[in-house]
């Protein structure tokens, strides 16, 4: 996964180029945004 950082150098999200998944983590919540083969997106929210 590659990291995406803002202008302040803070981590904004991580992107998996192979699957097209974007992972956003804020405190103990993780949001995964997945790209499906049919062009739709799927959003999954997880909490640690």
N, C-alpha and C positions, 0 to 999 in steps of 0.2 A: 504494500500500500504506500502511496505517496502522500506526503503531508501538504496541506494547503495552509499558508500562514497569511495573516493580514499585514498591513504596513508597520504595525508595532512589533511584529515578530511573534505574535501569539498564534497558537494553533487554532484554526477555525474548524477544519474537518480533515478526514483522511479519505482518499479515493483509491479504490481497487480498479485499475484499468482493465484487468482481465474480465471481471464480472460486471463492471459498471456500477458497483455499489459505493455509495457515499455514506460514511459514518461520522456522525456528529455526537460528541460527548460533552455534556455540561453537568458538572458535579457527578451525581450517581445515575444520571439518565443518559441512555444511549438511543439515538434515533438512526435507523438504517433506512436508506432510500435505495431501493433496488430497481433496476431497469429490466423489464421482462422482454422476452424475444418478440412478442407481438406489439411492442412499442409502448405498452402501458407501464406505469410505475406502481410500486408497492412500498408502503411506509410501515415500518415495524418499530414500535417503541418498547424499550426494555428498561428495567430498573434494577440496579444492583442491590 
